[in-house]
């Protein structure tokens, strides 16, 4: 039943109920993770001799479920783990007192949280903490605001590209070419703004532009692919997955481990979350831990583009399967 076939009274009821339902859904998707932000099995290193680190580990473990503690032999090993994105930070026990290694580039929120937690507990025991930012955020964006807010424009660009391809009737190879070209331009524009102008995302310019482009392509291909398979309802489904799940579950403003379960895990399997993780890796950590999010984006892009081509093939097959109309009798004379 099409909306135009509904009576005016039913249309009024539909609008009256649909809009609050969408508002409730959006509030749940965005407000729930924000209201429940807290560390959950957050990877944190502890370095030093076992006898010396035992009291530190005991104090940190008192916050049940907050940290996933990993022991390292010395400061060099802990620093390497932070640089490889194995942990968000590390507490190093030295003869001069505890030292905290952080990585504000991985998450300014987590770096601040670790500093507060470790400093508070050290102050209670009468010692001072030295903090070293192993992987600092960009000087032009110390709080990571540009990186965090880039998720929404990329999501809009992907949804917009997939929607435009569908509404303009592009399909098959033409749709693939349009999506790829749009994503390439989005990547170039985003890199020009975020790196060249705002100086908020360091690293190799082409790598940063390629990361933006791959994220945009993954989201655009997902929307266009769903539309090619199930019609224009695919636009709504793709928009829901990317905007109402991928965007708030990305962990861009904090970290995946700071979101309520299973939102953080789900977000890393969706293009927005994978895009932010990949961008952090290539920009600040020389590509460390980039393989996972890169593969996630690649799979989304490949499956989406494959669905676009499959939808075209299905339409052609359906057209060829329709029986030809039998010729009518020739008119006399």
LINBEL-V57922 format. One record per pair of residues at least 24 apart in sequence whose ideal C-beta (glycine too) atoms are under 7 Angstrom apart, sorted by the first residue. I is the first residue (numbers start at 0). GAP is how many residues later the second one is. D is the distance in whole Angstrom. If there is no record, write none. Layout:
i->(I,I)
gap->(GAP,GAP)
d->(D,D)
This chain:
i->(24,25,28,28,28,29,31,32,32,32,32,32,35,36,36,36,37,38,38,38,38,38,39,39,39,40,40,40,41,41,41,41,41,41,42,42,42,42,42,43,43,43,43,43,43,43,44,44,44,44,44,44,44,45,45,45,46,46,46,46,46,46,46,46,46,47,47,51,52,55,55,55,58,78,81,81,82,82,82,82,83,83,84,84,84,84,87,87,88,90,96,96,96,96,97,97,97,98,98,99,99,100,100,101,101,101,102,102,103,103,103,104,104,104,104,104,105,105,106,106,107,107,107,108,108,108,108,109,109,109,134,134,137,137,137,137,139,139,139,140,140,145,145,145,145,146,146,146,146,146,147,147,149,149,150,150,150,150,150,151,153,153,153,153,153,153,154,154,154,154,154,154,156,156,157,157,157,157,157,158,158,158,158,158,158,160,161,161,161,161,161,161,161,162,162,164,165,165,165,165,170,170,170,170,171,171,174,174,175,175,175,178,178,178,178,178,179,181,182,182,182,182,183,185,185,185,186,186,186,200,200,201,201,202,202,206,207,207,210,210,210,210,213,213,214,214,214,216,217,217,217,217,217,218,220,220,220,220,220,221,221,221,223,223,224,224,224,224,224,225,227,227,227,227,228,228,240,241,241,244,245,245,245,245,246,248,249,251,268,270,270)
gap->(219,218,215,216,219,218,228,215,216,226,227,230,224,217,221,222,220,27,28,74,218,219,25,217,221,24,27,216,24,25,26,46,68,215,25,27,43,44,45,24,25,43,44,45,46,70,25,27,33,36,42,44,45,25,44,45,25,26,27,28,30,31,43,45,46,44,45,41,40,35,37,42,62,55,52,53,51,52,202,205,204,205,196,200,203,204,26,167,25,27,30,31,32,33,24,29,31,31,33,29,31,31,33,29,31,32,31,32,29,32,33,30,31,32,175,179,29,174,147,148,29,35,36,144,145,146,149,144,145,148,149,150,61,62,63,64,58,59,60,57,59,48,52,54,55,53,54,105,129,132,104,105,40,44,96,99,101,121,125,95,58,61,62,65,118,121,64,87,88,91,92,117,29,59,58,61,62,65,84,60,64,79,80,83,84,59,58,60,61,62,65,73,76,60,72,59,58,61,66,69,57,137,140,141,137,140,49,133,129,132,133,38,41,42,45,126,37,38,30,33,34,37,29,26,27,30,25,26,29,78,82,81,82,79,80,75,74,75,64,67,68,71,83,87,56,60,82,84,53,79,82,83,86,52,79,80,83,84,87,49,78,82,80,84,78,79,80,82,83,81,79,80,83,84,78,82,29,29,30,25,24,25,26,27,25,24,26,24,27,26,29)
d->(6,6,4,7,5,5,7,5,7,5,6,5,4,6,5,7,7,4,6,7,6,6,6,6,6,7,4,6,6,5,6,6,7,5,5,6,7,4,6,7,6,6,6,6,7,7,5,5,5,5,4,7,3,6,7,5,4,7,6,6,6,4,6,4,7,6,3,4,5,6,6,7,5,6,5,7,6,6,6,7,5,7,7,6,5,4,7,7,5,6,5,6,7,7,5,6,5,5,7,5,5,5,5,6,5,7,5,4,5,5,5,4,6,5,7,4,6,6,6,4,6,5,5,7,4,7,7,7,5,7,5,6,6,5,7,6,6,3,5,7,3,6,5,4,7,7,6,7,7,7,5,5,7,6,6,5,5,5,6,6,7,5,6,7,7,6,6,5,6,7,5,6,5,5,5,2,4,7,6,7,6,7,5,6,7,4,5,7,3,4,7,7,6,6,5,5,6,4,6,6,7,7,7,5,6,4,6,5,5,6,7,6,5,6,6,7,6,6,5,4,4,6,5,6,6,4,4,3,6,7,5,5,7,5,4,5,7,6,7,5,5,6,5,7,6,3,6,5,4,4,4,4,7,5,7,5,3,5,7,7,6,4,6,5,7,4,7,3,5,7,6,5,3,7,5,5,7,7,7,6,4,6,4,6,5,6,5,4,6,6,5)
